[in-house]
Structure formats: C-alpha cells, structure tokens
Amino acid sequence: MTGEPVLRLRGVSKRFGAVQALSDIDLDVAAGEVVALVGDNGAGKSTLVKVIAGVGPPDTGEIRWEGRPVTIGSPAAAQSLGVATVYQDLALCDNLDVVANLFLGRELQRVGVLDEVAMERRSRDLLDTLSIKIPSVRIPVASLSGGQRQTVAISRSLLGEPKIVILDEPTAALGVEQTAQVLDLVERLRDRNLGVILISHNMVDVKAVADRVAVLRLGRNNGFFDARTTSQEQLVAAITGATDNAVTRRQARGTGEADR
Amino acid sequence: MSTSAGEPPEPQGASPAGSTGPAGPTGPAGLAKEAQVDPRLLVREQGLKGYLTQFKQRIRGGELGSLPVIVGLIVIWLVFQSLNSQFLSAQNLSNLSVDIVATGLISVGIVFVLLLGEIDLAAGSVSGVSAAVVAVLNVNHGWNPVLAIIVAIAVGALLGLIHGLFFAKVGVPAFVVTLAGLLAWNGLQLRILGANGTINLDNNGLVSKLTNTYFSQVIAAYGLALIGTVAFFAISYFGNQRRKAAGVPSRTMGDLLVRTAGLAIVAFAVAYVLNQYKGLPLALLIFLIVVVATDFVQRRTTYGRKVFAVGGNIEAARRAGINVALIRISVFVISGAFAAAGGLFAASRISSASQATGQSNTLLLAIAAAVIGGTSLFGGRGSTYSALLGMLVIQSITSGMALQGVSNSIQFMVTGAVLLAAVVIDSLSRRTQKATGRT
C-alpha cells in the first residue's frame, strides 16, 4: 500500500439513544484493496456502513477521503464522493430487463427519447469487462439466478464510476457456483483498482478474497488481520470475543499498525 | 413503434409469429442448433430462425404477451361469423371500430394505473362528469365546443389529481380513494346535469362529429395504412442500422420484412373493410393515434421507464432517485384525463349526456379490456395496445351476441367468462415464469 488510503476513518462514534452503536472506530480502505468487515450480529457493521454510505452520519470522529477531511451527510454526497453501496436486498426491478435496471434513474437519452442502443452497448461493455455471463441483457431480471442478480446489482453500482464499493453480504443465500461467481467479481473490482468493503458472515469467503479483515465487536474495533496469514479460528475468536483480553488486543493493534 | 427486440405486447410482432405454418421446417433446425450450446447463454440468434427459437423460448417461459388475446379474437370472430354471416360485414366491423373508442380511451388511462399495480375505480364516474360538463357548457351555456372539450378534459385531470394526492401524499389505498371518487363524482355528474338528467347534443356539433365523421375518400384509410407501414419499417430499419453500427444484436432484413409485411396485411385489410362502408372513422383514427403515442411514452421515454420501475419495485425505484409520489400522482392525472376523453366519445356516440353516461359497467369493461389485452393486474407489465385488443374482444362479443339477439344477461356472463379466462392466463403465465425463472 502506498500513500494515503482512499477512505480513512478515525475515532468514529455513533450513539442511538442509550445505545453506543459505534465507539472510536478506525478503518482504512485503499484503492485496489478488499477489506472484509466482519463481526457478530449487533457488532455495528451496518451502522458503520451507514456512516460511510451517508445514511447515518457519525456523532464524532473524522472521515478522510483521499487525504482531506470530509463530511458525508447524505447518500447523494456519498455517491458524488465515489462511494457505491450494494445492499443485501438488491433493489432491482424484476419486470425490467438488465439494461433498464443498470441505467435506472440515469437513463441515457437522445432527443428526449431513451437511447436504448447506447445503453445496451454500454451495458454489454460493462458486463464484458467484468466477465459477467448473462444469457441476454434484454431479458427481465426476474428470470436471472440469484448470483446473476447479485452481479447485475454490483455492476449497476459501477456505472457511477465509484472508488469504493460496499457490498453488504453479497454471497448470502447463494449456491456454491454462484458464490464463486460473485467472489470472482469482487476480485475483478480489486483489479480495477477499486477499494472494496465486503461485509460477510462467511469466513471462507472472507479468507478467499479479502486482503485485510477488520473485526468489529460490540461497536469497537477488535483487531485488523491479514487475511492470508490469519486462520479462520483466529478470526472467529476475534469476532466472538473468546480471546478478548489485553494480550490479543495488543497483538491486534500491532497487526493493524503494521498493515497501515 | 418499438425498434428493439423482445417486447411481447406488440400486435404486429405477434401476427407474423402466429403464422408459423409456412416457416415450420426451420423450427426444428433452430432447436437442434440451440441444443448444442447452453440455451441460457444464447444472446439472440440472427434472422427468422432466431426469431422462432426466441419466440418458442418465450412461450415456454410463460411470456405470452398479446398472443392469447389475438388467438381469442380470431376464435371469437370465426364463431360469430359461422353463426351469422353479417358479423364480419363491413358495416358491422366499421361500427364495432367506433364503438370501442369511448371505453377504449378510458381503458388506456386504466393501463397506466394498472402498470403501477394500482386500480382506478372512479374512471367511469369521471367520464360521466366530463360528458356532463361538455354538454352543459356547450349546449346550456353556448360555449365554443373546443373550449368546452378542453375544460371537460381538464376537469377529468383535476379529479385524477385529487385521487393521486390522496393516494400518494396521504397514503390512502388507491382502491378506497377511487371508490370514494366513484360515488362522489357520480353525485357530481347528477348535480351538473341538473333536473332534466339528460342533455341532448347538437347532432352537427363538434362533439357529435367526433364519432359520426368518416373520411369517405378511399385514399384516407389506405393512406393511413401506408403511412403506418412505411413509418414502422423506417423506424425499425434505421433503429436496426444504429444497432448494427453500435455492434449490439440486430435483426436481419428478412426479419424486418416479415414484421412489416405482417403489419401491412393487417393495416390494409382493415383499410379495405372500412372503405367498404363509410371509410375511415375519425374516432378510430384518434384512438389509434392515442394508443401508439401512449405506448411510445411508456416504452421510449424516461417517464414511462419510471412508471414501469415504480410498478415493479417501489424500493428500487426510490433508491434509483425516482420521485415515486410524483409518478403516482401523474399517473392518476393521466387516468382522469383519459377517462374524461372517453366520456366525450361516449356522449358523442349517442349525441347526449345523461345520468347513465359512464355508469353501469363502463368502468368494469374498461378494466376488463386492459386485463384481457394482457396488462397485468399486479403491476409492471402491460401496454396500451391491450386497451385496443381487449376492447376489440369485448365489443366483438357484445356485437356478435346482439346480432344473435341474445339477451344482456347472457352477454354479461360471456364477457365475465372471457375476463376470467384472461386473468387465469395471466396468473398461469406468471406461475410458469416463476418456475422457469431458474432461481
């Protein structure tokens, strides 16, 4: 990793009433890096994603984008910065075809009329560069498999030319083959020099594609791990807090600093 | 008219496809070729062969489009013709083509609402109000008929706006809002008509002329058929050239010619029949223009795309930055305006506006027409061509039964059965779609 990461969070905290959802969270995401964000239910993953996606701004803490401090106050602000979020419920229109879904809300026009040819052309180019295989870009999304739908949703987020893509459990409810397709796509995003934040409960997937793993536990950082050298057991231990003591915290800090 | 492939609700598209007979031998060959490749990875085969395989895949996948209604229409016509040779006479068909216009226009508005997955129960009453408004302004107050028509349609749009605001902004279910409208606007209609309850229109006035004007010159009907065919071919051809230039799948020349020929046969046959009687009816011309124009809006503009998106998945539409409330309100305004236009033609047809205008089963027939024509009740699928096709089916049954001297009671039961059949086909095709959805 060279230079400043694209996205740097320092000391981000957020409180909902009596609940301290996030306290003092740090997170770095560099270009061309897949950071897995893992943690048990209620660890604060979704809240952190909402902070980055501009849905729920933090109470305190600093967000730096390419080195300069920013406030992400709305989803639109996040998008214009270059943050694309693919939520778990993909939010595709089943009745519309792949092209229409990809360009929904930003249709290309020619003299006030939809420019289907240009949209189809760009859809095919996009899907081709991502090596996505779809029977036809002109069939309704309803007739695609779960994995194909996921890849369509991810491709759609790329049309805005983002720098960071947040994937919320992209492989949940997918079969073996389809999971592999989605993981391939995640790697291709990295190859395109995008920063990817991958939220997952599946340690196998995390180990398969992530470069670094950021563990959240009860709204706090519980260590950063190198995905290649850390065993699945160690990750699970960090997630569940089985080894949550001063020693492991110290070690975890060490790993995290080395990574930065 | 559409230039891209894979759009079922296109009546011309289905007619060459329906005549698979002569092209039969190419069918099995296309299938055999397809079997070697993973059928799911087929993008689109070129030419007639590809068209046939695609068509077969679509049928198997449950995307029937307007095929059932066209088959149904042909069956209905054959049955009634065999019962009474007067049925397919030029006079009967010409009258039929004018009779469909009033309810058909209401149905066009209903299609917009159905695309959202909602319902407009007030359309019949709104059409009645519109007829009353135009009659009172034109006959009682001596207004210029053009002005009276504009005001009547504006009133319809305004009533639609009220439905839309209550539905989209207050959050009352559309069913309830428009049910309230059904009752309230019926009252308004009676109020506007006043004590007499019936106002006769001037037989030579503009409103009456809407339905009793015929372009009797032979050239009119044939010219329209020619213009339609040439325009269809030109748009398809140049659209196709653009697709070729851009390197996206395009149709072959043969494919284009088959489709154009299919349209030409239908268009010139209709023109021929109309010329046998009084010529091209103005009302039919207006209706066809409305159907083509609204279909264009739905399929080729961002507005139409947004309507389909809201009907398909509201959450997805919202996240894509679509103003859902605005789309909903605008759709109800459109529905109100078309209901008003339908009311004008209903009054025009009988040269009077009465308490009965737009009442009884007008609304239900308009909804039935949209559904029979292939527009889904569940939102997100349909086209305004279904208003045309559905009305043809309904009016054919009505007309055929009337020729046979069958009573209203039987007519309603048969129309009900046809509607049920259409909804069953819709439900079954949805189920097949899910089954072949490969999820």
Interface residues (C-beta under 8 A of the other chain):
Chain A: D89 L90 A91 L92 C93 D94 N95 L96 D97 A100 N101 L104 G105 R106 E107 Q109 G112 V113 L114 E116 V117 A118 E120 R121 R124 K133 P135 S136 R138 I139 A142 S143 L144 S145 G146
Chain B: T3 S4 A5 G6 R40 L41 L42 V43 R44 G61 G239 R242 R243 A246 G247 V248 R300 T301 T302 R305 F308 A309 G311 G312 N313 E315 A316 A317 R319 A320 G321 I322 G379 G380 R381 Q433 K434 T436 G437 R438 T439
